[in-house]
């Protein structure tokens, strides 16, 4: 039997760990779409010629999500964290670009093969044995993760580095951060006990009724000698932070705000526009294939269900 391509094996393994359903994402399965706009800063234009950094404002469709591929996972389940924030910039004329982040800068491995090995160990209930010989994955599994008050009260980080290129051809390598303008606020154990299992989703309309959820997009800029091709190597916190713009989310997306089911949104880590390129991090290519293949599978399942 021919060996599975890495990205197919990874998708299958993620589904083995959670649920095996074609129309469900293999990771971050439970989520909610929200809509809003992004307004860039002058500094963003100086760093990158990407269209959404050079327009007055760009509409966005974003998605907040829980970890794992379990579609009905409760908000207060420990497996729900780290949370995800994917933002699609609707540039126009069919052009789009995504930023995909999670609520921790940590990741379990720095190659697609390593991620696959980690999740196979989880599937086979031998994760402790695996980590005993792969200690680089321990921080991701032992991080103390608190539960956010609501979706707009925690930061989100890109795992991989990306190259920004401006109109003059100058380039810098960066990692993204979404910083909540409301501040970082988390629930105490007592407060969490009083919440319903779906509170992050049930409370969201009420959050928006009080005003938009606003994030500041920041680029952490690498310096000479910083490792850009290994997502496990975090850069020092004294690296320069450049504000790229403001994301203003205004409401939960309704059906009319989203594309038809057969064109269901497929977020992808590959930037897809001039002015932003993947870094030399090898895991980006694997993630890109996983997102694209998973999205195509979900589209096919939705079309079949409509038939």
Buried (B, 14 or more C-beta within 10 A) or exposed (E): EEEEEBBEBBBBBBBBBBBEBBBBBBBBBBBBBBBBBBBBBEBBBBBBBBBBBBBEEBBBBBBBBBBBBBBEBBBBBEEBBBBBBBBBBBBEEEEBBBBBBBBBBBBBBBBBBBBBBBBBBBBEEEBEEBBEEBEBBEBBEEEEBBBBBBBBBBBBBBBBBBBBBBEEEEBBBBBBBBBBBBEEEEBEEEEBEEBEBBBBBEBBEEBBEEEBBBBBBBBBBBEEEBBBBBBBEBBEEEBEBBBBBBBBBEBBBEEEEBEEBEEBBBBBBBBBBEBBBBBEBBBBBBBBBBBBBBBEBBBEBBEEEEE
